[in-house]
Amino acid sequence: MKWTRRAALGTMLSATTVLGHQTIATTQTDLEREVTVEIVSDAEAALGLTEDSEDGLHTNGELFEGEPRTAPARFDVVNQLTELIDVTVTTDQFLVTTEPAHRHGRTVDMGSDRYEQQLEPGAAIESLTLHPSAVQSGASNTESGLIDIEAEGPRTSIDATRTLTLEPAISIDGTRHELARQDDGPTISIELDRVDTRGHHLERIALAADDPVFAGATTDDISVSIAGAAVPVRVARHSPTSLAVALTEPRSGGSGDTTIEVGGLAGGVGNGLAVDPIQLSLTSTMGVTTVQSSQK
């Protein structure tokens, strides 16, 4: 377990005194009294909160304090009490899950704004993962929100609120697409400006539309280029309204304009050649960024 930027919840004063934290600084007991408690770091508190990050820094303070984190952010919740507790994590801006957004080359459930679990004494919820919830026209901006962590037991009531700022796992300055008529049917071209994977490998690109326009697309109909160089891909998932391609040679991190062209589009593309909007999800070894493209 990595112990990183952490903050105060509180420490036990007696068997019937429950924990305070730096945000509220008071607690409740089973006698309905309010007491002030000694402030300690999140990791040392009876409800331990520890950040699971790549840098492995070991510093005192609040969970997720300081600089913005690159999405997704992860943390552990540890029951350091002597009683069973019900833990509830809610967010106002993010999606929370215990399963990473990327696993073995596939995208999984991104979670919801609420997570609940019972914890025995000494047990932990490992790698609670927080993802951005917004789908944007460009994905270069940060997203900030609150995380509320509650724990209830026979003699214990804890409520801690922490602030998190997330930067997208993949930065994209802007995106747009257009359709053109070809001899074998309409072709869609999607342009993404200055895609930056922050040093991680780009592995997968997924497209989704409201209409069944991808029904006829095959691997031979799809081309991807990054910074002017063609990148070989294969179809990883395909339905009439969605298409996901995996890079057969995952692209290393860096900045570059990216173009995706898909031919063999179905006849569902009308005479006006309108497919708008298109949602794109780019997956790297770090996480997933989702943006929405508008037609030129």
C-alpha angles and dihedrals in degrees: 000000000000116000110207141149104351142163147203127296100148142248135260118269098183141341091277099039116091132205134283128197136205094260097057102012093202135081141195128239130198086262089061092243123142116224136176115239138199112270119233136165120285092248093054096044123104087254098046119209115189128172118235103211139152096241094059092210116174108211137142123246140068127336109269093005121156126016125026116270125231109245130292104044119195135197140169128230115208126191103220092167126100095239140066113266137189110228122202124184119190131175134195097205111018141060116242128204139147093228120079117245090236124046128161093340097311136101117238138188111311093207132228138268093274136054128181133186140155117236127202117213108287094014125123142204101225126208102359098190127213120201130183111261100200125099107207139188085233126016105208098100127092123242123217130192149141129270117203117200117191130180126186127188138156091277102011138079120174129175119177128172122199132182123227132186116196129196116204116266087229120031117217120179096200145329139207138160141204138193127227134185116246131179091258095043139284120334126202122212120196121193124198119190121225101341109199119188092187094240097313129113120266106225110164143022122196128190128196130184135178093236128058094254099136097059096110100037120120134177090268089058094055129080131174127191128183121195089348096307123113115242120203115235140175131206109262099173131008136183133148091266101032141043130185125188127192121212106239088208106034111229117241120235126281141093127295144134111260128207125193120190123188122186133178091062118178125257087254086089100096130226089267090060093227122159108158133190114015120189117214127195117192117195125200132172085266102051148291131295121192123199136171121232125207125206117256 
